[in-house]
């Protein structure tokens, strides 16, 4: 399996215990995912830098969580960070969650899918404008769908002014 030293030493045994809308038993996840996807998405592993073809993918489309299929990043927010992992300056609205990751004797911010809890990567404060963030993702945790467009934001109708009886 293509995983670096950080993946072997830093991976946690299983995904977070928080309840997510898509929840499968561990054996179901093992059947659904490849061994590399399982290692990253469910055990918080890290793929080897430069091993994902998605790092150099710059076609228009959406990146979906490989665990549950939820769209998580748009190609519009992708940039070449030079790190060897697909990087984005922002996720799609409400597509990801974060939590503290204290592995490797340091504190980082882990990024996970908001729908299934799958580990996607980490976010750092050294990205480009407009956010200054670098969402450094494991390519094996993503599926690229060329030509997909981000979901439309629901329009909220303005409230009717209150009228007195």
N, C-alpha and C positions, 0 to 999 in steps of 0.2 A: 504494500500500500504506500502511496506517495504521501508521506507526512514527514515533516522535519523534526528536529530535536525538540522544538517547542511543543509540537503536537503530542509527542510521546511522553514528555515530562509534565506538561501543563494541563492536559485534558482531565476533566472531572469525570467521574464514573457515569453519571446519567444527567439528563436535562433537569432543569429546575423543577421543584415540586409544585409550583404555582399551577392552578387550574387554567387551561386554555380551551377555547371553543373546539379545537380539533385535538382529541386525546385518544391515543392508541396504546395498547399494551406493548411492552418492549418487544415481545416476539412479533407482533404485527409490524412494528417499525422495522425490525430486522428483515422481514419478508419484503416489505415495500421498498426499502432503500438498498443501494449498493453498500458493500462494506465501507468504502471511503466516505460515502454520504452519512452512514450511521455513525461512524467515528467522529465526524465533525458536528453534524446536527444534533445527535443525541448524547454524545460523550464529550462535547466541547473541545474537540481536537482542532488542529490547525494543519492545513495542507502545506506542502513545501512551496516556498516562494517560486514563482515563475512556472509552476506546473499546470496552471489552468489556462486553457485557450481563451477564456472569457476576459483575462487581463488585457488582451490586445483586441478585443471585440469592440468596435465603435459604430456598428450599424444602429439605425433607429429601432427602438423597441422597448420592451419591458423585461426586467429581471424578476422572476418569480421564485418563491421559496421552493426548493426541491423537495421539501417534506410534505407540504400541503397545497402547493400551487398558488398561494396568495401572491399577487403582485407586490413587490417590496421596493424596487428602485426603477427609475426611468433612465434611459440612455441619455436624456437631456442633462442629467446631473452627474454623468460619468466623466472622469478625467484621468490622465496618466500620472499617477503619483510616483512612479519609478520604484515602487516597493516590490513589485512582482505579484501583487494581488489586485483584483478588480477594486477600484476605489470610486466613491461617489461623494458629492458634497452635501447631499440630503436624501433621505428616504421619501417614499410616497407618504401622504398623510395617514397617520394612525396605523402604518404597516409594520412598524417595529417597536420593540420596547427595549429598555436598557436596564442593566443592574451592575453593581460593582463586582469586579473579578479580581480577587486578591492572590492569584497564582503567581509563581515566579518571584516571590518576595517583593511584589510591587502591586499597585492598585491601578487597574485599567477599567474602562467602561465596556462591558460586553454588550453586543447587539443581538437580539433574538427576534424571531418572527412573532408578531403579536397574536397570530391565529393558532400556531401549533407549539410555540416555545422553542423551536429549533434554533440552535446556535448558528449565527451567520458570520460573526467576526467581532471586530472592536471598532470603536469610534475614538478619534484623537482630535486634539485642538490645533492641528497644524495643516489644515486644508485651505483651499482657495476661497476667495470671495464667491458668492455673497454670504456664506455661513461661517467660513473659517474652520469648518469641520472636515475630517477625512474619515469616511466610513470605509474601513479596510475590510473587505469581505472575502471569505473563502469561496472560490469559484465553484467548488463541488457542492456547496450549499444552495447554489442558484441554478435556475433553468432560464435560458434566454429565449424570448419569444419575439423574433424579428417582426417589425411592423405593428405590434400592439401599441396602442395609445393609452396614456394614463386615464384612469377613470375620471369621469366628470364629477366636479364637486356639486353636491346637491345645492340647488338654489333655495334660499330661505325667503319665503314671501314676506314682504314687510307687513308688520302688524297693522290692522285697521285701527284708526284713531278711536279712542273710546268716546262714545256719545252718551250724553245724559238722557235719562228717560223723560 
